[in-house]
Amino acid sequence: MSPVGIKLNDICFNYSNPNNSINNSEMVIFKDFNIKITALKVSVILGPSGCGKSTLLNIIHGILTPDSGTVEKKNCNAISYLFQEPRLLPWKTVSQNIELILKKHYRPQQRQEITEHYLKQIGLSDFANFFPSELSGGMRQRVAIARAFAYPAEIILMDEPFQALDPGLKLNLTRFFSSLWIEDNRTSLFVTHDITEAIFLGDEIFVLSSKFPSTIVDHIINPVPRGRRHPENPESLKIEARLYSLLTN
């Protein structure tokens, strides 16, 4: 089976449609919008807050239905979704939160092995029996990342999962994500307004316009290998300057 990519064809979406109405407002978010997400890469949608990034993810997932146009996800049976907050069940332990989403797919022994593997990968093996309230915010988000990879999905969607964290913790979490992705690369789409996150994670970066209807104002292929991406890399600095210019003009 060929790897799963994502393609949006002539997508139109507006909140004046009764099915999508928010407080009866009229807002055309996308008009004849097209994008192609490469299979088995980490693609980033970068843009200011409120430019339609989360709406785009929800259209791809199927939570929202476009007014017209098509969404292609050939050979996709399941999608993992990593939200802005960890969304862990507070009454279940760390390991139980991961095993819960595996019940329909694996036997008990397999669920345990998969859970133990991913907890080891994110450095939280010793916290398997802790409850979410006993963890720091960064640790809870690590569990959410592990859960997203543990789930047998062909696509991972990420809606600014690090936005509420301080810069140092953000960097650590992007490293955890990157290490998991290198081990088990999936077609991944990450939305953010943070340039540093985009450069560190993105194999390709799509920049959305600040005005509606949203359009792609730039598409950058990141030339820096994943292991060499850091703020001091000359190529990364060039991309940073280009992105900063786009987002501030």
C-alpha positions as CSV (number, residue, x, y, z in Angstrom):
1,M,0.0,0.0,0.0
2,S,1.4,3.4,-1.0
3,P,2.1,6.0,1.8
4,V,-0.7,8.4,2.6
5,G,-0.5,12.0,1.5
6,I,-3.1,14.7,1.7
7,K,-4.5,16.8,-1.1
8,L,-7.1,19.6,-0.9
9,N,-8.8,20.5,-4.2
10,D,-10.6,23.8,-4.7
11,I,-11.8,24.0,-1.1
12,C,-14.4,26.6,-0.3
13,F,-15.5,27.1,3.3
14,N,-17.4,29.9,5.0
15,Y,-19.2,30.5,8.3
16,S,-22.2,32.0,6.6
17,N,-23.2,28.5,5.7
18,P,-26.0,27.4,8.2
19,N,-24.1,24.2,8.9
20,N,-21.0,26.1,9.9
21,S,-22.5,29.2,11.4
22,I,-20.9,30.8,14.5
23,N,-23.1,33.6,16.0
24,N,-24.6,34.0,12.5
25,S,-21.4,35.7,11.3
26,E,-20.4,35.7,7.6
27,M,-16.8,34.9,7.0
28,V,-15.2,33.3,4.0
29,I,-12.3,31.3,5.3
30,F,-11.2,29.5,2.1
31,K,-12.1,30.1,-1.5
32,D,-10.8,27.7,-4.2
33,F,-8.0,26.7,-1.8
34,N,-5.5,24.1,-2.9
35,I,-2.7,22.4,-1.0
36,K,-0.8,19.1,-1.3
37,I,0.8,17.6,1.8
38,T,3.7,15.2,1.0
39,A,3.4,11.7,2.4
40,L,5.8,10.6,5.2
41,K,7.0,14.2,5.8
42,V,6.3,16.8,8.5
43,S,4.5,19.7,6.9
44,V,3.9,22.9,8.7
45,I,1.1,25.4,8.2
46,L,2.5,28.7,9.6
47,G,0.4,31.9,10.0
48,P,-0.9,34.4,12.5
49,S,-3.6,33.6,15.0
50,G,-7.0,33.5,13.5
51,C,-5.9,32.9,9.9
52,G,-7.7,29.6,9.5
53,K,-5.1,27.1,10.5
54,S,-7.3,25.1,12.9
55,T,-10.2,25.3,10.5
56,L,-7.9,23.7,7.8
57,L,-7.0,20.9,10.2
58,N,-10.6,20.2,11.0
59,I,-11.5,20.1,7.3
60,I,-8.7,17.6,6.7
61,H,-9.8,15.5,9.7
62,G,-13.5,15.6,8.6
63,I,-14.8,17.5,11.7
64,L,-15.8,20.3,9.3
65,T,-17.2,19.8,5.9
66,P,-16.2,22.2,3.1
67,D,-19.0,23.9,1.1
68,S,-17.3,22.7,-2.0
69,G,-14.1,21.0,-3.1
70,T,-12.6,17.6,-2.2
71,V,-10.2,16.3,0.4
72,E,-8.1,13.3,-0.7
73,K,-6.5,11.0,1.9
74,K,-6.0,7.8,-0.1
75,N,-5.4,4.6,1.9
76,C,-6.0,6.5,5.2
77,N,-7.8,4.4,7.8
78,A,-7.2,6.5,10.9
79,I,-5.9,9.9,12.0
80,S,-4.2,11.0,15.3
81,Y,-5.0,14.5,16.5
82,L,-2.7,16.3,18.9
83,F,-4.5,19.3,20.4
84,Q,-3.4,22.5,22.1
85,E,-4.1,20.9,25.5
86,P,-3.1,17.3,26.3
87,R,-6.7,16.1,26.8
88,L,-5.7,13.3,29.2
89,L,-8.4,11.6,31.2
90,P,-7.8,12.7,34.8
91,W,-9.1,9.5,36.4
92,K,-6.8,7.3,34.5
93,T,-3.0,6.8,34.9
94,V,-0.5,7.7,32.2
95,S,-0.3,4.1,30.9
96,Q,-4.1,3.7,31.0
97,N,-4.5,6.9,28.9
98,I,-2.4,5.4,26.2
99,E,-3.7,1.9,26.4
100,L,-7.3,3.1,26.2
101,I,-7.0,4.3,22.6
102,L,-5.4,0.9,21.6
103,K,-8.2,-1.4,22.9
104,K,-9.9,-1.8,19.5
105,H,-6.6,-2.6,17.7
106,Y,-4.4,-4.8,19.9
107,R,-4.6,-7.5,22.5
108,P,-3.8,-6.7,26.2
109,Q,-0.2,-7.8,26.0
110,Q,0.4,-5.9,22.8
111,R,-1.2,-2.8,24.3
112,Q,1.1,-3.0,27.3
113,E,4.2,-3.5,25.2
114,I,3.3,-0.5,22.9
115,T,2.6,1.7,25.9
116,E,5.8,0.8,27.6
117,H,7.8,1.4,24.4
118,Y,6.5,4.9,23.9
119,L,6.8,5.9,27.5
120,K,10.4,4.8,27.4
121,Q,10.9,6.9,24.3
122,I,9.7,10.1,26.0
123,G,11.5,9.4,29.2
124,L,8.4,8.8,31.4
125,S,8.6,5.0,32.1
126,D,8.9,5.8,35.9
127,F,5.6,7.8,35.7
128,A,3.4,5.1,34.1
129,N,1.2,4.8,37.2
130,F,0.9,8.5,37.9
131,F,-2.2,10.4,37.2
132,P,-2.2,13.5,35.0
133,S,-2.6,15.9,38.0
134,E,0.7,14.6,39.3
135,L,2.6,15.6,36.2
136,S,3.9,18.9,35.0
137,G,2.4,20.6,31.9
138,G,5.3,19.5,29.8
139,M,5.1,15.9,31.0
140,R,1.4,15.8,30.2
141,Q,2.1,17.0,26.7
142,R,4.8,14.4,26.3
143,V,2.2,11.7,27.1
144,A,-0.1,13.2,24.5
145,I,2.6,13.0,21.9
146,A,3.4,9.4,22.8
147,R,-0.4,8.6,22.6
148,A,-0.6,10.2,19.1
149,F,2.3,7.9,17.9
150,A,1.0,4.8,19.7
151,Y,-2.3,5.0,17.9
152,P,-2.1,3.1,14.6
153,A,-2.9,6.1,12.3
154,E,-1.4,6.9,8.9
155,I,-1.7,10.7,9.5
156,I,-0.9,12.9,12.6
157,L,-2.5,16.3,12.8
158,M,-1.2,18.8,15.4
159,D,-3.0,22.0,16.4
160,E,-0.4,24.2,18.1
161,P,0.3,21.6,20.9
162,F,3.2,23.7,22.4
163,Q,1.7,27.2,22.3
164,A,1.0,27.5,26.1
165,L,4.6,26.5,27.1
166,D,7.7,28.5,27.7
167,P,10.4,28.6,24.9
168,G,12.7,26.1,26.6
169,L,10.0,23.5,27.1
170,K,8.8,24.0,23.6
171,L,12.2,23.2,22.2
172,N,12.4,20.0,24.4
173,L,9.0,18.8,23.2
174,T,9.8,19.4,19.6
175,R,12.9,17.3,20.1
176,F,10.8,14.5,21.6
177,F,8.3,14.7,18.7
178,S,11.2,14.7,16.2
179,S,12.8,11.6,17.8
180,L,9.6,9.7,17.7
181,W,8.9,10.7,14.1
182,I,12.4,9.6,13.0
183,E,11.7,6.2,14.5
184,D,8.2,5.9,13.0
185,N,7.6,8.5,10.4
186,R,4.0,9.3,9.5
187,T,2.5,11.9,7.3
188,S,2.3,14.8,9.7
189,L,0.7,18.2,9.6
190,F,1.6,20.8,12.2
191,V,0.0,24.2,12.5
192,T,1.7,27.0,14.4
193,H,2.3,30.7,14.5
194,D,5.8,30.1,16.0
195,I,8.6,30.5,13.4
196,T,11.2,28.6,15.5
197,E,8.8,25.6,15.7
198,A,8.1,25.7,12.0
199,I,11.8,25.7,11.1
200,F,12.7,22.9,13.6
201,L,9.9,20.5,12.7
202,G,9.0,21.3,9.1
203,D,10.3,19.4,6.2
204,E,8.2,21.9,4.2
205,I,6.5,25.1,5.4
206,F,3.3,26.6,4.0
207,V,2.7,30.2,5.0
208,L,-1.0,31.3,5.2
209,S,-2.1,34.9,4.6
210,S,-3.3,37.0,7.4
211,K,-6.5,38.1,5.6
212,F,-9.5,36.1,4.5
213,P,-10.0,34.2,2.3
214,S,-6.8,32.5,3.4
215,T,-4.2,31.8,0.7
216,I,-0.8,30.3,0.6
217,V,1.7,33.2,0.3
218,D,4.8,31.0,0.4
219,H,5.9,27.4,0.3
220,I,9.4,26.6,1.6
221,I,11.2,23.3,1.3
222,N,13.5,23.1,4.4
223,P,17.0,22.2,3.1
224,V,18.4,21.6,6.6
225,P,18.5,17.9,7.6
226,R,16.5,17.2,10.7
227,G,19.5,16.5,12.9
228,R,21.1,19.9,12.1
229,R,18.2,22.2,12.6
230,H,19.0,24.8,15.3
231,P,18.7,28.6,15.6
232,E,22.4,29.1,14.7
233,N,22.4,27.2,11.5
234,P,23.0,29.6,8.6
235,E,20.4,28.0,6.4
236,S,17.9,28.1,9.2
237,L,18.6,31.8,9.8
238,K,17.9,32.5,6.1
239,I,14.5,30.7,6.4
240,E,13.8,32.6,9.7
241,A,14.4,36.0,8.0
242,R,12.2,35.0,5.1
243,L,9.4,33.9,7.3
244,Y,9.7,36.8,9.7
245,S,9.4,39.2,6.7
246,L,6.3,37.4,5.4
247,L,4.5,37.4,8.8
248,T,5.3,41.1,9.6
249,N,4.4,42.7,6.3
